[in-house]
């Protein structure tokens, strides 16, 4: 690689690194995965990735999930804030 190419790549990586650092505190974000799924970032250490049909099924039972969580609140743990 030419010296200029290396410098350009380094600058691109630095800019990307800064962009990723600034996203950390933003909460939840969405991205299309390499395999065409929807990835949700910001819930835990790793993204949650499902295909659109799976998201549709999950969203269709969102009220049931909320009711289940409310019903079992005393049994469920809450992750402490970091």
KOLGU-4560 file (N, C-alpha, C; in nm, 3 decimals, padded with zeros to 5 digits):
<recs>
<n_xx: 00.083 n_yy: -00.119 n_zz: 00.000 ca_xx: 00.000 ca_yy: 00.000 ca_zz: 00.000 c_xx: 00.087 c_yy: 00.125 c_zz: 00.000 mol: A seq: 1 type: UNK>
<n_xx: 00.044 n_yy: 00.221 n_zz: -00.073 ca_xx: 00.117 ca_yy: 00.348 ca_zz: -00.075 c_xx: 00.096 c_yy: 00.418 c_zz: 00.059 mol: A seq: 2 type: UNK>
<n_xx: 00.191 n_yy: 00.503 n_zz: 00.092 ca_xx: 00.186 ca_yy: 00.576 ca_zz: 00.218 c_xx: 00.057 c_yy: 00.658 c_zz: 00.231 mol: A seq: 3 type: UNK>
<n_xx: 00.014 n_yy: 00.719 n_zz: 00.120 ca_xx: -00.109 ca_yy: 00.798 ca_zz: 00.121 c_xx: -00.231 c_yy: 00.710 c_zz: 00.147 mol: A seq: 4 type: UNK>
<n_xx: -00.231 n_yy: 00.590 n_zz: 00.091 ca_xx: -00.342 ca_yy: 00.496 ca_zz: 00.112 c_xx: -00.351 c_yy: 00.454 c_zz: 00.258 mol: A seq: 5 type: UNK>
<n_xx: -00.236 n_yy: 00.430 n_zz: 00.318 ca_xx: -00.232 ca_yy: 00.391 ca_zz: 00.459 c_xx: -00.285 c_yy: 00.504 c_zz: 00.546 mol: A seq: 6 type: UNK>
<n_xx: -00.244 n_yy: 00.627 n_zz: 00.516 ca_xx: -00.291 ca_yy: 00.743 ca_zz: 00.593 c_xx: -00.441 c_yy: 00.762 c_zz: 00.577 mol: A seq: 7 type: UNK>
<n_xx: -00.491 n_yy: 00.745 n_zz: 00.454 ca_xx: -00.635 ca_yy: 00.761 ca_zz: 00.429 c_xx: -00.714 c_yy: 00.654 c_zz: 00.504 mol: A seq: 8 type: UNK>
<n_xx: -00.665 n_yy: 00.530 n_zz: 00.502 ca_xx: -00.732 ca_yy: 00.421 ca_zz: 00.574 c_xx: -00.729 c_yy: 00.445 c_zz: 00.724 mol: A seq: 9 type: UNK>
<n_xx: -00.617 n_yy: 00.494 n_zz: 00.775 ca_xx: -00.605 ca_yy: 00.525 ca_zz: 00.917 c_xx: -00.705 c_yy: 00.633 c_zz: 00.957 mol: A seq: 10 type: UNK>
<n_xx: -00.719 n_yy: 00.736 n_zz: 00.877 ca_xx: -00.815 ca_yy: 00.843 ca_zz: 00.905 c_xx: -00.958 c_yy: 00.789 c_zz: 00.901 mol: A seq: 11 type: UNK>
<n_xx: -00.988 n_yy: 00.702 n_zz: 00.804 ca_xx: -01.121 ca_yy: 00.644 ca_zz: 00.794 c_xx: -01.152 c_yy: 00.561 c_zz: 00.918 mol: A seq: 12 type: UNK>
<n_xx: -01.056 n_yy: 00.481 n_zz: 00.963 ca_xx: -01.075 ca_yy: 00.399 ca_zz: 01.082 c_xx: -01.089 c_yy: 00.484 c_zz: 01.208 mol: A seq: 13 type: UNK>
<n_xx: -01.013 n_yy: 00.591 n_zz: 01.217 ca_xx: -01.026 ca_yy: 00.681 ca_zz: 01.333 c_xx: -01.165 c_yy: 00.744 c_zz: 01.337 mol: A seq: 14 type: UNK>
<n_xx: -01.213 n_yy: 00.788 n_zz: 01.221 ca_xx: -01.345 ca_yy: 00.849 ca_zz: 01.214 c_xx: -01.453 c_yy: 00.747 c_zz: 01.251 mol: A seq: 15 type: UNK>
<n_xx: -01.439 n_yy: 00.625 n_zz: 01.201 ca_xx: -01.536 ca_yy: 00.520 ca_zz: 01.234 c_xx: -01.532 c_yy: 00.488 c_zz: 01.382 mol: A seq: 16 type: UNK>
<n_xx: -01.414 n_yy: 00.484 n_zz: 01.439 ca_xx: -01.398 ca_yy: 00.456 ca_zz: 01.582 c_xx: -01.467 c_yy: 00.564 c_zz: 01.666 mol: A seq: 17 type: UNK>
<n_xx: -01.449 n_yy: 00.689 n_zz: 01.629 ca_xx: -01.514 ca_yy: 00.798 ca_zz: 01.701 c_xx: -01.665 c_yy: 00.790 c_zz: 01.689 mol: A seq: 18 type: UNK>
<n_xx: -01.714 n_yy: 00.755 n_zz: 01.569 ca_xx: -01.858 ca_yy: 00.741 ca_zz: 01.548 c_xx: -01.914 c_yy: 00.630 c_zz: 01.635 mol: A seq: 19 type: UNK>
<n_xx: -01.843 n_yy: 00.518 n_zz: 01.642 ca_xx: -01.889 ca_yy: 00.406 ca_zz: 01.725 c_xx: -01.885 c_yy: 00.440 c_zz: 01.873 mol: A seq: 20 type: UNK>
<n_xx: -01.782 n_yy: 00.511 n_zz: 01.917 ca_xx: -01.773 ca_yy: 00.553 ca_zz: 02.057 c_xx: -01.890 c_yy: 00.644 c_zz: 02.094 mol: A seq: 21 type: UNK>
<n_xx: -01.926 n_yy: 00.733 n_zz: 02.003 ca_xx: -02.034 ca_yy: 00.827 ca_zz: 02.033 c_xx: -02.170 c_yy: 00.758 c_zz: 02.036 mol: A seq: 22 type: UNK>
<n_xx: -02.182 n_yy: 00.642 n_zz: 01.973 ca_xx: -02.309 ca_yy: 00.568 ca_zz: 01.971 c_xx: -02.330 c_yy: 00.488 c_zz: 02.099 mol: A seq: 23 type: UNK>
<n_xx: -02.227 n_yy: 00.462 n_zz: 02.173 ca_xx: -02.236 ca_yy: 00.376 ca_zz: 02.292 c_xx: -02.345 c_yy: 00.420 c_zz: 02.389 mol: A seq: 24 type: UNK>
<n_xx: -02.347 n_yy: 00.547 n_zz: 02.420 ca_xx: -02.440 ca_yy: 00.596 ca_zz: 02.519 c_xx: -02.579 c_yy: 00.626 c_zz: 02.463 mol: A seq: 25 type: UNK>
<n_xx: -02.601 n_yy: 00.604 n_zz: 02.337 ca_xx: -02.725 ca_yy: 00.642 ca_zz: 02.273 c_xx: -02.839 c_yy: 00.546 c_zz: 02.297 mol: A seq: 26 type: UNK>
<n_xx: -02.811 n_yy: 00.429 n_zz: 02.346 ca_xx: -02.920 ca_yy: 00.335 ca_zz: 02.366 c_xx: -02.928 c_yy: 00.234 c_zz: 02.254 mol: A seq: 27 type: UNK>
<n_xx: -03.048 n_yy: 00.214 n_zz: 02.206 ca_xx: -03.074 ca_yy: 00.108 ca_zz: 02.109 c_xx: -03.060 c_yy: 00.161 c_zz: 01.966 mol: A seq: 28 type: UNK>
<n_xx: -02.998 n_yy: 00.079 n_zz: 01.880 ca_xx: -02.989 ca_yy: 00.114 ca_zz: 01.739 c_xx: -03.015 c_yy: -00.011 c_zz: 01.655 mol: A seq: 29 type: UNK>
<n_xx: -03.053 n_yy: 00.011 n_zz: 01.530 ca_xx: -03.088 ca_yy: -00.098 ca_zz: 01.438 c_xx: -02.995 c_yy: -00.099 c_zz: 01.318 mol: A seq: 30 type: UNK>
<n_xx: -02.975 n_yy: -00.220 n_zz: 01.264 ca_xx: -02.889 ca_yy: -00.234 ca_zz: 01.148 c_xx: -02.933 c_yy: -00.359 c_zz: 01.072 mol: A seq: 31 type: UNK>
<n_xx: -02.917 n_yy: -00.358 n_zz: 00.940 ca_xx: -02.941 ca_yy: -00.478 ca_zz: 00.861 c_xx: -02.814 c_yy: -00.561 c_zz: 00.868 mol: A seq: 32 type: UNK>
<n_xx: -02.826 n_yy: -00.687 n_zz: 00.908 ca_xx: -02.709 ca_yy: -00.772 ca_zz: 00.922 c_xx: -02.658 c_yy: -00.819 c_zz: 00.785 mol: A seq: 33 type: UNK>
<n_xx: -02.541 n_yy: -00.880 n_zz: 00.784 ca_xx: -02.483 ca_yy: -00.932 ca_zz: 00.661 c_xx: -02.574 c_yy: -01.034 c_zz: 00.593 mol: A seq: 34 type: UNK>
<n_xx: -02.649 n_yy: -01.108 n_zz: 00.673 ca_xx: -02.735 ca_yy: -01.212 ca_zz: 00.618 c_xx: -02.878 c_yy: -01.163 c_zz: 00.593 mol: A seq: 35 type: UNK>
<n_xx: -02.902 n_yy: -01.033 n_zz: 00.611 ca_xx: -03.032 ca_yy: -00.977 ca_zz: 00.579 c_xx: -03.131 c_yy: -00.975 c_zz: 00.694 mol: A seq: 36 type: UNK>
<n_xx: -03.084 n_yy: -00.996 n_zz: 00.814 ca_xx: -03.171 ca_yy: -00.987 ca_zz: 00.931 c_xx: -03.168 c_yy: -00.847 c_zz: 00.990 mol: A seq: 37 type: UNK>
<n_xx: -03.252 n_yy: -00.826 n_zz: 01.089 ca_xx: -03.252 ca_yy: -00.698 ca_zz: 01.161 c_xx: -03.179 c_yy: -00.719 c_zz: 01.293 mol: A seq: 38 type: UNK>
<n_xx: -03.072 n_yy: -00.644 n_zz: 01.312 ca_xx: -02.994 ca_yy: -00.654 ca_zz: 01.435 c_xx: -03.024 c_yy: -00.534 c_zz: 01.523 mol: A seq: 39 type: UNK>
<n_xx: -03.050 n_yy: -00.562 n_zz: 01.651 ca_xx: -03.075 ca_yy: -00.457 ca_zz: 01.749 c_xx: -02.953 c_yy: -00.451 c_zz: 01.840 mol: A seq: 40 type: UNK>
<n_xx: -02.890 n_yy: -00.336 n_zz: 01.843 ca_xx: -02.772 ca_yy: -00.313 ca_zz: 01.925 c_xx: -02.811 c_yy: -00.230 c_zz: 02.047 mol: A seq: 41 type: UNK>
<n_xx: -02.739 n_yy: -00.251 n_zz: 02.158 ca_xx: -02.760 ca_yy: -00.169 ca_zz: 02.276 c_xx: -02.839 c_yy: -00.237 c_zz: 02.385 mol: A seq: 42 type: UNK>
<n_xx: -02.878 n_yy: -00.362 n_zz: 02.365 ca_xx: -02.951 ca_yy: -00.435 ca_zz: 02.469 c_xx: -02.856 c_yy: -00.509 c_zz: 02.562 mol: A seq: 43 type: UNK>
<n_xx: -02.746 n_yy: -00.552 n_zz: 02.510 ca_xx: -02.648 ca_yy: -00.628 ca_zz: 02.587 c_xx: -02.515 c_yy: -00.625 c_zz: 02.515 mol: A seq: 44 type: UNK>
<n_xx: -02.431 n_yy: -00.719 n_zz: 02.548 ca_xx: -02.298 ca_yy: -00.722 ca_zz: 02.490 c_xx: -02.302 c_yy: -00.752 c_zz: 02.340 mol: A seq: 45 type: UNK>
<n_xx: -02.395 n_yy: -00.838 n_zz: 02.300 ca_xx: -02.407 ca_yy: -00.877 ca_zz: 02.161 c_xx: -02.540 c_yy: -00.830 c_zz: 02.104 mol: A seq: 46 type: UNK>
<n_xx: -02.547 n_yy: -00.808 n_zz: 01.973 ca_xx: -02.674 ca_yy: -00.768 ca_zz: 01.914 c_xx: -02.774 c_yy: -00.883 c_zz: 01.913 mol: A seq: 47 type: UNK>
<n_xx: -02.902 n_yy: -00.848 n_zz: 01.909 ca_xx: -03.009 ca_yy: -00.946 ca_zz: 01.891 c_xx: -03.047 c_yy: -00.938 c_zz: 01.744 mol: A seq: 48 type: UNK>
<n_xx: -03.033 n_yy: -01.050 n_zz: 01.672 ca_xx: -03.060 ca_yy: -01.051 ca_zz: 01.529 c_xx: -03.166 c_yy: -01.154 c_zz: 01.495 mol: A seq: 49 type: UNK>
<n_xx: -03.271 n_yy: -01.109 n_zz: 01.428 ca_xx: -03.378 ca_yy: -01.196 ca_zz: 01.382 c_xx: -03.413 c_yy: -01.156 c_zz: 01.239 mol: A seq: 50 type: UNK>
<n_xx: -03.470 n_yy: -01.250 n_zz: 01.164 ca_xx: -03.520 ca_yy: -01.217 ca_zz: 01.031 c_xx: -03.653 c_yy: -01.146 c_zz: 01.045 mol: A seq: 51 type: UNK>
<n_xx: -03.696 n_yy: -01.076 n_zz: 00.940 ca_xx: -03.815 ca_yy: -00.992 ca_zz: 00.949 c_xx: -03.939 c_yy: -01.071 c_zz: 00.990 mol: A seq: 52 type: UNK>
<n_xx: -03.952 n_yy: -01.196 n_zz: 00.945 ca_xx: -04.066 ca_yy: -01.277 ca_zz: 00.985 c_xx: -04.066 c_yy: -01.304 c_zz: 01.136 mol: A seq: 53 type: UNK>
<n_xx: -03.946 n_yy: -01.325 n_zz: 01.190 ca_xx: -03.934 ca_yy: -01.350 ca_zz: 01.333 c_xx: -03.968 c_yy: -01.225 c_zz: 01.412 mol: A seq: 54 type: UNK>
<n_xx: -03.924 n_yy: -01.107 n_zz: 01.365 ca_xx: -03.959 ca_yy: -00.982 ca_zz: 01.432 c_xx: -04.109 c_yy: -00.960 c_zz: 01.427 mol: A seq: 55 type: UNK>
<n_xx: -04.170 n_yy: -00.991 n_zz: 01.313 ca_xx: -04.315 ca_yy: -00.974 ca_zz: 01.301 c_xx: -04.390 c_yy: -01.062 c_zz: 01.401 mol: A seq: 56 type: UNK>
<n_xx: -04.346 n_yy: -01.187 n_zz: 01.417 ca_xx: -04.408 ca_yy: -01.278 ca_zz: 01.515 c_xx: -04.390 c_yy: -01.224 c_zz: 01.656 mol: A seq: 57 type: UNK>
<n_xx: -04.270 n_yy: -01.179 n_zz: 01.686 ca_xx: -04.240 ca_yy: -01.127 ca_zz: 01.819 c_xx: -04.321 c_yy: -01.001 c_zz: 01.849 mol: A seq: 58 type: UNK>
<n_xx: -04.327 n_yy: -00.911 n_zz: 01.754 ca_xx: -04.403 ca_yy: -00.787 ca_zz: 01.774 c_xx: -04.553 c_yy: -00.814 c_zz: 01.785 mol: A seq: 59 type: UNK>
<n_xx: -04.600 n_yy: -00.920 n_zz: 01.720 ca_xx: -04.743 ca_yy: -00.954 ca_zz: 01.727 c_xx: -04.785 c_yy: -00.996 c_zz: 01.867 mol: A seq: 60 type: UNK>
<n_xx: -04.690 n_yy: -01.046 n_zz: 01.946 ca_xx: -04.722 ca_yy: -01.090 ca_zz: 02.082 c_xx: -04.662 c_yy: -00.995 c_zz: 02.187 mol: A seq: 61 type: UNK>
<n_xx: -04.634 n_yy: -00.872 n_zz: 02.147 ca_xx: -04.572 ca_yy: -00.775 ca_zz: 02.238 c_xx: -04.657 c_yy: -00.753 c_zz: 02.363 mol: A seq: 62 type: UNK>
<n_xx: -04.789 n_yy: -00.744 n_zz: 02.346 ca_xx: -04.876 ca_yy: -00.723 ca_zz: 02.462 c_xx: -04.871 c_yy: -00.843 c_zz: 02.557 mol: A seq: 63 type: UNK>
<n_xx: -04.863 n_yy: -00.963 n_zz: 02.501 ca_xx: -04.853 ca_yy: -01.084 ca_zz: 02.584 c_xx: -04.720 c_yy: -01.086 c_zz: 02.660 mol: A seq: 64 type: UNK>
<n_xx: -04.615 n_yy: -01.042 n_zz: 02.596 ca_xx: -04.484 ca_yy: -01.037 ca_zz: 02.662 c_xx: -04.488 c_yy: -00.937 c_zz: 02.777 mol: A seq: 65 type: UNK>
<n_xx: -04.547 n_yy: -00.821 n_zz: 02.753 ca_xx: -04.559 ca_yy: -00.720 ca_zz: 02.860 c_xx: -04.641 c_yy: -00.775 c_zz: 02.977 mol: A seq: 66 type: UNK>
<n_xx: -04.751 n_yy: -00.842 n_zz: 02.947 ca_xx: -04.836 ca_yy: -00.899 ca_zz: 03.053 c_xx: -04.760 c_yy: -01.007 c_zz: 03.130 mol: A seq: 67 type: UNK>
<n_xx: -04.685 n_yy: -01.090 n_zz: 03.059 ca_xx: -04.608 ca_yy: -01.196 ca_zz: 03.123 c_xx: -04.504 c_yy: -01.135 c_zz: 03.217 mol: A seq: 68 type: UNK>
<n_xx: -04.434 n_yy: -01.033 n_zz: 03.171 ca_xx: -04.333 ca_yy: -00.967 ca_zz: 03.254 c_xx: -04.397 c_yy: -00.906 c_zz: 03.378 mol: A seq: 69 type: UNK>
<n_xx: -04.511 n_yy: -00.842 n_zz: 03.360 ca_xx: -04.581 ca_yy: -00.782 ca_zz: 03.473 c_xx: -04.626 c_yy: -00.888 c_zz: 03.572 mol: A seq: 70 type: UNK>
<n_xx: -04.680 n_yy: -00.999 n_zz: 03.521 ca_xx: -04.729 ca_yy: -01.108 ca_zz: 03.605 c_xx: -04.616 c_yy: -01.175 c_zz: 03.683 mol: A seq: 71 type: UNK>
<n_xx: -04.498 n_yy: -01.184 n_zz: 03.624 ca_xx: -04.385 ca_yy: -01.254 ca_zz: 03.686 c_xx: -04.278 c_yy: -01.158 c_zz: 03.736 mol: A seq: 72 type: UNK>
<n_xx: -04.316 n_yy: -01.034 n_zz: 03.759 ca_xx: -04.221 ca_yy: -00.930 ca_zz: 03.798 c_xx: -04.136 c_yy: -00.969 c_zz: 03.919 mol: A seq: 73 type: UNK>
<n_xx: -04.199 n_yy: -01.030 n_zz: 04.017 ca_xx: -04.124 ca_yy: -01.064 ca_zz: 04.140 c_xx: -04.022 c_yy: -01.175 c_zz: 04.118 mol: A seq: 74 type: UNK>
<n_xx: -04.039 n_yy: -01.254 n_zz: 04.013 ca_xx: -03.948 ca_yy: -01.363 ca_zz: 03.984 c_xx: -03.833 c_yy: -01.320 c_zz: 03.893 mol: A seq: 75 type: UNK>
<n_xx: -03.849 n_yy: -01.209 n_zz: 03.825 ca_xx: -03.752 ca_yy: -01.166 ca_zz: 03.725 c_xx: -03.648 c_yy: -01.075 c_zz: 03.786 mol: A seq: 76 type: UNK>
<n_xx: -03.528 n_yy: -01.087 n_zz: 03.734 ca_xx: -03.417 ca_yy: -01.004 ca_zz: 03.779 c_xx: -03.402 c_yy: -00.885 c_zz: 03.686 mol: A seq: 77 type: UNK>
<n_xx: -03.349 n_yy: -00.777 n_zz: 03.742 ca_xx: -03.319 ca_yy: -00.658 ca_zz: 03.666 c_xx: -03.169 c_yy: -00.641 c_zz: 03.659 mol: A seq: 78 type: UNK>
<n_xx: -03.118 n_yy: -00.620 n_zz: 03.540 ca_xx: -02.974 ca_yy: -00.602 ca_zz: 03.523 c_xx: -02.936 c_yy: -00.465 c_zz: 03.579 mol: A seq: 79 type: UNK>
<n_xx: -02.836 n_yy: -00.461 n_zz: 03.668 ca_xx: -02.795 ca_yy: -00.331 ca_zz: 03.724 c_xx: -02.734 c_yy: -00.243 c_zz: 03.616 mol: A seq: 80 type: UNK>
<n_xx: -02.754 n_yy: -00.113 n_zz: 03.628 ca_xx: -02.698 ca_yy: -00.018 ca_zz: 03.533 c_xx: -02.546 c_yy: -00.016 c_zz: 03.549 mol: A seq: 81 type: UNK>
<n_xx: -02.477 n_yy: -00.007 n_zz: 03.437 ca_xx: -02.330 ca_yy: -00.007 ca_zz: 03.441 c_xx: -02.275 c_yy: 00.128 c_zz: 03.472 mol: A seq: 82 type: UNK>
</recs>
